[in-house]
Amino acid sequence: MPDFFTMCASIFSRDGGLDEAGFRGYLQRQIDARLGVYLGSGGNGETHAMTSDELHQMYRLGVETCRGKVPVHANLPEETTAEATIAQARLAVDAGVAALHLYTVEGRHGYHPTDRELIGYFDDVLSVVRHPVVIAVNPTMGYIPRPHVIAEIINRHPTIIGARLSSQPQVYLIDLQDSVTRRIEYHWQFGSGTLDPLAMGATLFAAEANIIPATFRRLIDHYDAGRMTEAGKALADMRRFNRLAMQWGPCARWIKACMKILKIPGWEGGLRKPYLMPPDDEMEEFALALLALRIPEIDAMAHAAGLSLPA
């Protein structure tokens, strides 16, 4: 199992389509840092604005680029019915991804599934989808299922290889580990805590690694080698970056802003409408704050992009 995954942005061209060359260059940075990738996320991946054909194309490009180097998982867009989720899953399976990440049923207009309804939803989906699956628990669905319900779903379906937890207290991970009756992967969001989940055997994931993948690799390598002082320095850099980026919230806006400032491969296309890149004055202010962090990886990209670093 990889020790880190990036919730990847989708890379668009100036004319609004998928930027194949930019996407491959963007993925190469993840490969160089030895980070697995989640493709197609509803927030960072902007899949709300992508067609089924584009999603299939993106999954295919990801698999072709990363094959034999780092794992490619499909973080499927959230849906409200089993039929819609099955259709999404078929796109990713056909493209050859290693695993599917399935959200719980999306809560919408006041609807939240009961325990029985949620279990039945996964029964329906996984009776058709025969591929490795990771269940994604995320408060953006509008609710959080209790750990024992997620554990029951996992215990019922051997094709479920993991659980991915976003914005949860660490006791949720403990309760789930206590209730699942077999060995699975646990994926833990960086922003919800880092070193404790690593000690409990979790794999980390983060959107911040879109921009500073080598810094995340530095943390993992130092942690694995027992160099806790050095791991702490990398973690401090990551936390400083997280604090700055999260002024935009958990979305692709800050990712695309950083990509444009630092000229990361694929930066030209920006966000897909209806969302727009920040105006020039906001971009300038953000760029100054970004460079003021003096994170070594950002300094190196700034130098390559011809930017002047603050004294």
C-alpha positions in Angstrom: 0.0 0.0 0.0 1.4 3.5 -0.8 2.1 5.8 2.1 0.6 8.9 0.6 -2.0 9.9 -2.0 -2.7 13.3 -3.7 -6.3 14.4 -4.4 -5.5 15.6 -7.8 -6.7 18.6 -9.8 -8.0 18.2 -13.3 -5.8 20.0 -15.9 -7.6 22.1 -18.6 -6.2 23.8 -21.7 -6.7 27.4 -22.7 -9.5 26.4 -25.0 -11.4 24.7 -22.1 -10.7 21.0 -22.9 -8.4 18.6 -21.1 -4.8 19.4 -21.5 -3.1 16.1 -22.1 0.4 17.3 -22.2 -0.1 19.5 -19.2 -1.8 16.7 -17.3 1.1 14.3 -18.0 3.6 16.9 -16.8 1.5 17.6 -13.7 1.4 13.8 -12.9 5.1 13.5 -13.4 5.6 15.7 -10.3 3.5 13.2 -8.3 5.5 10.3 -9.8 8.8 11.9 -8.9 7.6 12.3 -5.3 6.4 8.7 -5.2 2.8 9.7 -4.3 -0.2 7.8 -5.4 -3.0 9.8 -7.1 -6.8 10.1 -6.7 -8.3 11.3 -9.9 -11.8 12.8 -10.5 -12.5 14.4 -7.1 -15.7 16.4 -7.0 -14.0 19.4 -5.4 -10.3 19.6 -6.3 -11.0 17.7 -9.5 -13.9 19.9 -10.7 -15.8 16.9 -12.0 -19.0 18.8 -11.5 -18.2 20.5 -14.8 -16.8 17.4 -16.7 -18.6 15.1 -19.1 -18.4 11.3 -18.9 -16.2 11.2 -21.9 -13.8 13.6 -20.3 -13.7 11.6 -17.1 -12.9 8.5 -19.0 -10.2 10.3 -20.9 -8.6 11.6 -17.7 -8.7 8.2 -16.0 -7.1 6.7 -19.1 -4.3 9.3 -19.2 -3.6 8.9 -15.6 -3.3 5.1 -15.9 -1.1 5.4 -19.0 1.2 8.0 -17.3 1.5 6.4 -13.9 1.4 2.7 -14.8 4.2 0.8 -13.0 5.2 3.9 -11.1 2.5 5.0 -8.7 -1.0 3.7 -8.1 -4.0 5.5 -9.7 -7.3 5.5 -7.9 -10.6 7.0 -9.2 -12.3 9.2 -6.6 -15.7 9.0 -8.2 -18.1 12.0 -8.2 -20.7 11.7 -5.5 -24.1 10.5 -6.6 -27.6 10.1 -5.2 -28.5 6.6 -6.7 -26.8 3.3 -7.1 -27.4 3.3 -10.8 -25.6 6.6 -11.3 -22.7 5.4 -9.1 -22.4 2.2 -11.1 -22.3 4.2 -14.4 -19.4 6.3 -12.9 -17.6 3.2 -11.8 -17.7 1.6 -15.2 -15.9 4.6 -16.7 -13.0 4.2 -14.3 -12.8 0.4 -14.4 -12.7 0.5 -18.2 -9.8 2.9 -18.0 -7.8 0.5 -15.8 -7.7 2.3 -12.4 -6.4 0.2 -9.5 -9.3 1.1 -7.1 -12.5 3.0 -6.9 -13.3 5.4 -4.1 -17.0 5.5 -3.5 -18.6 8.2 -1.4 -21.6 7.4 0.8 -24.9 8.6 -0.8 -25.0 12.3 -1.3 -27.4 14.1 1.1 -29.5 16.6 -0.9 -32.5 18.8 -0.1 -32.7 17.4 3.4 -32.3 13.7 2.5 -29.9 11.7 4.6 -30.0 7.9 4.3 -30.9 5.8 7.3 -28.4 3.1 8.3 -30.5 0.5 6.5 -30.7 2.6 3.3 -27.0 3.2 3.3 -26.2 -0.5 3.7 -28.7 -1.3 0.9 -27.1 1.3 -1.4 -23.7 -0.3 -1.1 -25.3 -3.8 -1.5 -26.8 -2.6 -4.8 -23.7 -1.0 -6.1 -21.3 -3.8 -5.1 -23.5 -6.5 -6.4 -22.6 -5.1 -9.9 -19.2 -3.4 -9.5 -16.6 -6.2 -9.0 -13.5 -4.1 -8.5 -11.4 -3.0 -5.5 -13.3 -0.3 -3.6 -12.4 2.2 -0.9 -15.4 3.7 1.0 -15.1 7.5 1.4 -16.6 9.1 4.5 -16.8 12.9 4.1 -18.9 15.5 5.8 -19.5 17.2 2.4 -22.1 14.5 1.8 -24.2 16.3 4.5 -23.9 13.7 7.2 -21.4 11.3 8.8 -22.4 7.6 9.1 -21.5 6.0 12.4 -18.4 3.9 12.4 -20.2 0.7 13.1 -22.4 1.2 10.0 -19.3 1.7 7.7 -17.7 -1.3 9.4 -20.8 -3.5 8.7 -20.7 -2.5 5.0 -17.0 -3.3 4.8 -17.5 -6.7 6.6 -20.3 -7.6 4.1 -18.3 -7.0 1.0 -14.8 -8.5 0.4 -14.1 -6.2 -2.6 -13.9 -3.3 -0.2 -10.2 -2.9 0.4 -10.2 0.3 2.5 -11.9 3.3 4.1 -11.0 6.9 3.5 -11.8 9.4 6.3 -12.0 13.1 5.7 -12.3 15.7 8.6 -13.0 13.1 11.3 -11.8 12.9 14.9 -9.1 10.3 15.3 -11.4 8.2 17.5 -13.5 7.5 14.4 -10.4 5.7 12.9 -10.0 3.8 16.2 -13.6 2.8 16.3 -13.6 1.6 12.7 -10.4 -0.4 13.2 -12.0 -2.0 16.2 -15.1 -3.0 14.3 -13.8 -4.2 10.9 -13.1 -7.9 11.0 -10.3 -8.1 8.5 -7.3 -6.2 7.4 -8.0 -3.2 5.2 -6.3 0.1 4.2 -7.2 3.3 6.1 -6.7 6.5 4.3 -6.6 9.6 6.5 -6.8 13.3 5.5 -3.7 15.3 6.3 -5.7 18.3 7.6 -7.3 16.1 10.4 -4.0 15.2 12.0 -0.8 13.5 10.8 1.6 11.7 13.0 -0.9 9.9 15.2 -2.8 8.4 12.2 0.6 7.4 10.7 1.4 5.6 14.0 -2.0 3.8 13.8 -1.1 2.5 10.3 -3.1 4.9 8.1 -2.1 6.2 4.7 -2.2 10.0 4.4 -3.8 11.9 1.6 -4.0 15.7 0.9 -4.9 18.2 -1.7 -1.9 20.3 -0.7 0.4 17.8 -2.4 -0.9 19.1 -5.7 1.6 21.9 -5.1 4.3 20.6 -2.7 4.5 16.9 -3.3 8.2 16.7 -2.5 7.6 18.3 0.9 5.0 15.5 1.7 7.5 12.9 0.6 10.1 14.5 2.9 7.7 14.1 5.8 7.0 10.5 5.1 10.6 9.5 4.5 11.8 11.2 7.7 9.0 9.7 9.7 9.7 6.2 8.3 13.4 6.6 9.2 12.6 7.7 12.7 14.0 11.2 12.1 11.3 13.0 14.0 12.9 16.4 14.3 13.3 16.5 10.5 9.8 15.1 10.1 8.5 17.9 12.3 10.2 20.6 10.2 8.5 19.2 7.0 5.2 19.0 8.9 5.6 22.7 10.0 6.1 23.7 6.3 3.0 21.7 5.3 0.9 23.3 8.1 2.0 26.8 7.1 1.1 26.1 3.5 -2.3 24.6 4.6 -3.2 27.7 6.6 -2.5 30.0 3.6 -4.3 27.8 1.1 -7.4 27.2 3.2 -8.3 30.9 3.0 -9.9 29.8 -0.3 -11.6 26.8 1.3 -11.4 23.1 0.2 -11.7 23.7 -3.5 -9.6 23.9 -6.7 -9.3 27.7 -6.6 -6.2 27.9 -4.5 -4.6 24.9 -6.4 -5.1 26.6 -9.8 -3.9 30.0 -8.3 -0.6 28.3 -7.0 -0.2 26.5 -10.3 -0.4 29.8 -12.2 1.9 31.7 -9.9 4.6 29.0 -9.9 4.1 27.9 -13.6 3.4 24.3 -12.6 2.7 22.2 -15.8 -0.9 22.6 -16.8 -1.4 26.0 -15.3 -2.7 27.8 -18.4 -6.2 26.5 -18.3 -7.2 27.6 -14.9 -10.6 26.8 -13.5 -13.6 25.6 -15.5 -16.6 27.9 -15.7 -18.8 28.9 -14.0 -15.9 29.3 -11.6 -13.2 31.9 -12.4 -9.6 32.6 -11.4 -9.2 35.3 -8.7 -8.7 38.9 -10.0 -5.2 40.2 -10.5 -5.0 42.1 -7.2 -6.0 39.0 -5.2 -3.5 36.9 -7.2 -0.7 39.4 -6.4 -1.5 39.4 -2.7 -1.7 35.6 -2.6 1.6 35.3 -4.5 3.4 37.5 -2.0 2.1 35.5 0.9 3.0 32.2 -0.9 6.6 33.2 -1.5 6.9 34.6 2.1 6.4 31.1 3.4 10.0 30.3 2.3 9.2 26.6 1.9 12.2 25.1 0.1 10.1 23.4 -2.6 8.1 26.6 -3.3 11.4 28.6 -3.4 12.8 26.2 -6.0 9.7 26.5 -8.2 9.6 30.3 -7.8 13.2 30.5 -8.9 12.5 28.3 -12.0 9.5 30.5 -12.8 11.7 33.7 -12.6 10.0 35.1 -9.5 11.9 37.3 -7.0 11.9 35.9 -3.5 11.4 38.2 -0.5 14.5 39.1 1.4 
